[in-house]
Amino acid sequence: MHRLLLISDDLSRTKRLERSLGATRIYAIHDLYDSAVPLDPPDLIVGDVAHLTSEAIVRLRRILEPLRAAGAPFLFLTHGNTARAEAQARLLDPTETLPAQSARDRLLDRIEWLQEAGGSAATAKIAEEARRFFVQTVLSPHTVTPECADIGTVLIARAVQQCGVRDWIRAVQRFDEATHRHCLLVTGLAAAFATKLGLAGLDSYRLTKAALLHDVGKIQVPPAILNKPGKLTDPEMAVMRTHAALGYDMLLGGGFSEDVLQVVRSHHEMLDGSGYPDGLQAAEIPDLVRLVTICDIYGALIERRPYRAPMTGVKAYSVLRSMTSRLDADLTEAFRPIMIAFDPAGASPA
């Protein structure tokens, strides 16, 4: 059994939530306004706080700091005006936000996943550590440095090696913020792909690092477009597509290698010349870019979006294989073991 810590500003409300989750699980409820601080790190923290006043935020931060340092994911339940509540919740840097009225099923899913065998709880903690590092460095308003990218690269590569790509993907898929989720997902896929390809240490490292940085330009895309809960209009898509060149400009002159810079700029280029921003074709697209592009597209397809459910691993791979004129066919075929590791149903003959 894995402990769930519920932090509440209304004990009667939170006890109702506890009862709805079932009596067979191990929970603890902590009163936000209790002066004591929980000392035993749980496997999952849930904030059930309806009134995020300045005092409430200060108290939550005091409680969360030692517990999250141990790697526990933090889910925050929003009440009332969702947009306003989510904006306030962002001040606490939650792993995920959930509307309180529909939280039960998602919480049960999260708890059941943590209770599975095979080290899933450990994977969740490592993924949360990587997410927080990513937010504080790669997607921070400060200059991204090669040294920070190196730390993130090693952190994710080791996690995928220790936990396996399937557990990594399942951990990251539960993150709420789309850009964090996507970048960590693609980086994990790239780390696993490098291993399957038998790349030597330096080449494996370069691929994983390039994947980590590939979408760094999205920090300069307006949040209203980046986080829009629906499909983008054509003008909005044009703005979104500037992220590749913006990312390249951000890192240029910052000590990053030319091959990493090329991935940041060109990961949306296609072999048939239909990609952006430069309309490169075939031989103009380096292998490192081709590898990250496959991971990028596959990662996007298996992610949930507000307007569609995630594809299965098998379905997403069939989409990759259908892009014969746009993706490197040999590298797409080489990606198949990664698909099977994530979705074992893909091991069956087509």
matplotlib code that plots the C-alpha trace (Angstrom):
import matplotlib.pyplot as plt

x = [0.0, 1.2, 0.3, -1.7, -1.5, -4.6, -4.0, -7.2, -8.7, -12.1, -11.8, -15.4, -15.2, -11.9, -13.2, -16.1, -13.4, -11.5, -14.6, -15.4, -11.9, -12.5, -11.5, -9.0, -6.3, -3.9, -4.6, -3.7, -5.5, -3.6, -5.3, -3.7, -4.1, -2.5, 0.8, 2.4, 4.1, 3.8, 7.2, 6.6, 7.0, 4.0, 4.0, 1.4, 0.3, -3.1, -4.0, -7.7, -7.8, -10.7, -9.6, -6.0, -5.5, -2.0, -1.8, -2.9, -0.2, 2.5, 1.3, 1.1, 4.6, 5.9, 4.3, 5.2, 8.9, 10.3, 7.8, 8.4, 12.2, 11.8, 10.2, 6.5, 4.2, 1.7, -1.8, -3.9, -7.7, -9.3, -12.6, -15.0, -13.7, -11.4, -9.2, -8.7, -8.1, -5.5, -3.7, -3.4, -2.4, 0.5, 2.1, 2.6, 4.1, 1.8, 2.6, -1.0, -4.2, -7.6, -11.1, -12.3, -15.8, -14.3, -11.1, -12.2, -11.6, -8.3, -7.1, -8.0, -6.2, -3.1, -3.2, -3.7, -0.7, 1.4, 0.4, 1.5, 4.6, 7.8, 9.0, 6.4, 6.4, 10.1, 9.7, 7.0, 9.4, 12.3, 9.9, 8.7, 12.3, 13.1, 10.0, 10.9, 14.5, 13.2, 10.9, 13.5, 16.2, 15.3, 11.9, 12.9, 13.1, 16.8, 19.4, 19.7, 23.2, 24.9, 25.7, 22.0, 21.2, 23.9, 22.4, 18.9, 20.2, 22.0, 19.0, 16.5, 18.9, 19.6, 15.9, 15.0, 17.8, 16.8, 13.0, 12.4, 10.7, 7.2, 7.2, 8.9, 6.2, 3.4, 4.8, 5.3, 1.9, 0.3, 1.8, -0.7, 1.3, 1.6, 5.0, 6.7, 5.0, 5.9, 9.6, 10.2, 8.3, 10.3, 13.6, 12.8, 11.9, 15.2, 17.2, 15.6, 16.0, 19.7, 20.1, 18.2, 20.3, 23.5, 24.8, 28.1, 28.2, 28.8, 26.3, 23.6, 24.2, 23.9, 20.6, 19.1, 20.4, 19.1, 15.6, 15.6, 16.2, 14.2, 11.1, 12.9, 11.6, 8.1, 8.9, 8.6, 5.2, 2.3, 0.7, -2.8, -1.6, 0.7, -1.9, -5.0, -7.5, -8.4, -7.1, -5.2, -6.5, -4.3, -3.0, -2.3, -0.5, 1.7, 2.7, 3.3, 5.5, 7.9, 9.1, 11.8, 13.6, 13.1, 14.7, 17.6, 18.1, 17.9, 20.7, 22.9, 26.1, 25.4, 28.0, 25.8, 27.1, 26.0, 24.2, 22.1, 21.3, 20.3, 17.8, 16.3, 15.8, 15.0, 13.0, 9.9, 11.6, 10.4, 12.3, 9.9, 10.5, 7.0, 8.4, 9.4, 11.0, 13.4, 11.7, 14.8, 14.8, 16.4, 20.1, 19.9, 18.4, 21.1, 20.5, 20.3, 17.4, 15.7, 15.9, 14.5, 11.7, 10.5, 10.5, 8.8, 5.9, 5.5, 5.5, 2.8, 0.6, 0.6, -0.1, -3.6, -4.8, -7.9, -9.5, -8.5, -7.6, -4.0, -3.3, -2.2, 1.5, 0.6, -1.7, 0.9, 3.5, 1.2, 1.0, 4.8, 5.0, 2.4, 4.7, 6.9, 7.8, 8.4, 10.3, 13.4, 11.9, 15.0, 15.0, 11.2, 11.6, 14.4, 12.0, 9.7, 11.4, 10.6, 7.0, 6.9, 8.5, 5.7, 2.9, 3.6, 0.6, 2.8, 4.9, 2.2, 2.5, 0.5]
y = [0.0, 3.5, 6.5, 9.4, 12.6, 14.9, 18.5, 20.2, 23.6, 21.8, 18.5, 17.5, 18.0, 16.1, 13.2, 12.8, 12.6, 10.0, 7.9, 8.0, 6.7, 3.5, 2.3, -0.3, 2.3, 4.1, 7.8, 10.6, 13.9, 17.0, 20.2, 23.1, 25.3, 22.8, 24.1, 20.7, 19.6, 16.0, 14.4, 11.0, 11.5, 10.0, 8.6, 11.1, 14.5, 16.0, 19.6, 19.9, 23.6, 25.7, 29.1, 29.9, 33.0, 34.4, 32.7, 29.4, 29.5, 30.3, 27.3, 25.0, 25.9, 25.2, 21.8, 20.9, 21.8, 18.9, 16.4, 17.3, 17.3, 13.6, 13.3, 13.0, 14.1, 16.9, 17.0, 20.1, 20.0, 23.2, 24.5, 27.1, 29.3, 26.9, 29.4, 31.5, 28.5, 27.0, 30.3, 30.4, 26.8, 27.4, 29.4, 26.1, 24.3, 21.2, 18.1, 18.1, 20.1, 18.4, 19.9, 18.8, 17.8, 15.2, 14.2, 10.9, 8.7, 10.4, 10.0, 6.4, 5.9, 7.6, 5.6, 2.3, 3.1, 3.8, 0.5, -1.5, -3.7, -3.0, 0.2, 2.5, 4.7, 5.2, 6.1, 8.7, 10.3, 10.4, 11.8, 14.5, 15.4, 15.7, 17.8, 20.3, 20.6, 21.1, 23.9, 25.6, 25.5, 24.7, 26.5, 29.2, 32.9, 32.7, 31.8, 28.1, 26.9, 23.7, 22.8, 22.8, 20.8, 18.2, 17.7, 17.1, 14.8, 12.5, 12.6, 11.4, 8.9, 7.2, 7.1, 5.4, 3.0, 2.0, 2.1, 1.3, 3.4, 2.1, 3.2, 6.5, 7.3, 6.3, 8.5, 11.5, 11.2, 12.1, 15.5, 18.3, 21.0, 20.0, 21.4, 19.8, 16.5, 16.5, 17.5, 14.9, 12.3, 12.9, 12.9, 9.6, 8.1, 9.4, 7.9, 4.5, 4.9, 5.6, 2.4, 0.3, 1.7, 0.7, 4.3, 4.9, 6.9, 10.3, 9.8, 8.5, 11.5, 14.0, 12.5, 12.6, 16.2, 17.4, 15.9, 17.6, 21.0, 20.5, 22.6, 25.3, 28.0, 27.4, 29.5, 32.5, 31.5, 33.4, 31.2, 31.8, 29.9, 27.4, 26.3, 26.7, 23.9, 23.1, 23.1, 26.1, 28.4, 28.9, 32.3, 30.7, 27.8, 30.2, 31.7, 28.3, 27.3, 30.2, 28.2, 26.3, 29.3, 31.1, 28.3, 28.3, 32.0, 31.6, 29.0, 30.4, 31.7, 30.0, 27.3, 24.6, 22.3, 22.9, 19.5, 20.3, 23.7, 22.0, 19.8, 22.7, 24.6, 21.7, 19.0, 19.9, 19.5, 16.7, 14.7, 15.8, 19.5, 20.1, 21.0, 24.2, 26.7, 26.3, 23.7, 21.4, 18.2, 14.8, 15.1, 18.5, 17.0, 15.3, 12.0, 13.5, 15.7, 12.7, 10.7, 13.4, 14.1, 10.5, 10.7, 14.1, 12.9, 9.6, 11.4, 13.9, 11.1, 9.1, 12.2, 13.2, 16.5, 18.5, 17.7, 14.0, 10.9, 9.6, 7.0, 3.5, 2.8, 0.6, 3.1, 5.9, 3.7, 3.0, 6.7, 7.0, 4.2, 5.9, 9.0, 7.2, 10.3, 12.5, 10.4, 8.2, 4.7, 2.8, 4.8, 4.4, 0.7, 0.8, 2.6, -0.4, -2.0, 1.3, 1.0, -2.6, -1.7, 0.9, -1.1, -4.9, -5.5, -4.2, -7.4, -9.3, -9.6, -6.9]
z = [0.0, -0.8, 1.4, 0.1, 2.0, 1.7, 2.8, 3.5, 4.5, 5.2, 7.0, 6.5, 2.7, 2.5, 4.6, 2.1, -0.6, 1.4, 1.8, -1.9, -2.6, -0.6, 2.8, 1.5, 0.9, 3.3, 3.6, 6.0, 6.2, 7.3, 8.4, 6.6, 9.6, 12.0, 13.2, 13.0, 9.7, 8.4, 8.6, 6.9, 3.1, 1.3, -2.3, -3.4, -2.0, -2.8, -2.0, -1.4, -0.5, -1.8, -0.6, -1.8, 0.3, 0.8, 4.2, 2.7, 0.0, 2.6, 4.8, 1.8, 0.7, 4.2, 4.3, 0.7, 0.7, 2.7, 1.3, -2.4, -1.8, -1.2, -4.7, -4.0, -6.8, -5.9, -7.3, -6.6, -6.7, -8.0, -6.7, -8.2, -11.0, -12.7, -14.7, -11.6, -9.4, -11.8, -12.1, -8.3, -8.1, -10.5, -7.7, -5.9, -9.0, -8.9, -10.8, -12.0, -11.4, -11.3, -11.0, -7.5, -8.8, -11.1, -9.2, -7.8, -10.9, -11.7, -8.2, -8.1, -11.4, -10.0, -6.8, -8.5, -10.8, -7.8, -6.3, -9.3, -8.9, -10.6, -9.1, -10.5, -7.4, -7.7, -11.4, -10.5, -8.0, -10.5, -13.2, -10.8, -9.9, -13.7, -14.3, -11.5, -12.7, -16.3, -15.2, -13.1, -15.8, -19.4, -19.3, -16.9, -17.9, -17.3, -19.9, -20.6, -20.2, -21.5, -17.9, -16.9, -20.0, -19.1, -15.7, -17.1, -19.8, -17.3, -14.9, -17.6, -19.3, -16.0, -15.1, -18.4, -18.0, -14.5, -14.8, -18.5, -21.1, -20.4, -16.8, -17.7, -20.3, -17.9, -15.2, -17.5, -19.2, -15.8, -15.8, -16.3, -18.1, -21.8, -22.6, -19.5, -20.3, -24.0, -23.6, -20.9, -22.9, -26.0, -24.0, -22.5, -25.9, -27.3, -24.5, -25.0, -28.8, -28.4, -26.4, -28.9, -31.7, -29.9, -30.0, -28.3, -25.1, -26.7, -29.5, -27.1, -24.9, -27.8, -28.9, -25.4, -24.8, -28.2, -27.4, -24.0, -25.7, -28.9, -27.8, -25.7, -28.0, -26.8, -23.7, -26.1, -27.5, -25.9, -23.1, -24.6, -27.7, -26.0, -23.5, -25.5, -24.6, -28.2, -31.7, -32.9, -35.7, -38.7, -37.4, -34.0, -35.6, -37.5, -34.2, -32.7, -35.6, -34.7, -31.7, -33.7, -35.0, -31.6, -29.8, -32.1, -31.6, -27.9, -27.7, -30.5, -29.0, -25.7, -26.0, -27.5, -30.2, -33.8, -34.0, -30.9, -32.4, -35.7, -33.8, -32.0, -35.3, -37.7, -35.7, -37.7, -41.1, -43.3, -46.0, -48.7, -48.0, -46.4, -42.9, -41.3, -40.7, -43.7, -45.9, -45.8, -47.9, -47.7, -47.5, -45.9, -42.7, -40.5, -38.8, -35.3, -36.4, -38.1, -34.8, -32.7, -35.2, -34.9, -31.1, -31.2, -33.5, -31.6, -28.3, -29.5, -30.7, -27.4, -25.3, -24.3, -25.6, -24.6, -27.9, -28.3, -26.3, -26.5, -29.2, -28.3, -28.9, -31.8, -33.5, -33.1, -34.7, -37.6, -38.2, -38.2, -40.8, -43.0, -43.3, -45.8, -47.8, -44.8, -42.2, -42.6, -43.2, -41.8, -38.6, -38.3, -38.5, -36.0, -33.6, -33.5, -30.4, -28.5, -29.5, -28.3, -25.0, -24.4, -25.9, -25.9, -28.1, -30.9, -30.7, -32.5, -36.3, -38.2]

ax = plt.figure().add_subplot(projection="3d")
ax.plot(x, y, z, "-o")
ax.set_aspect("equal")
plt.show()
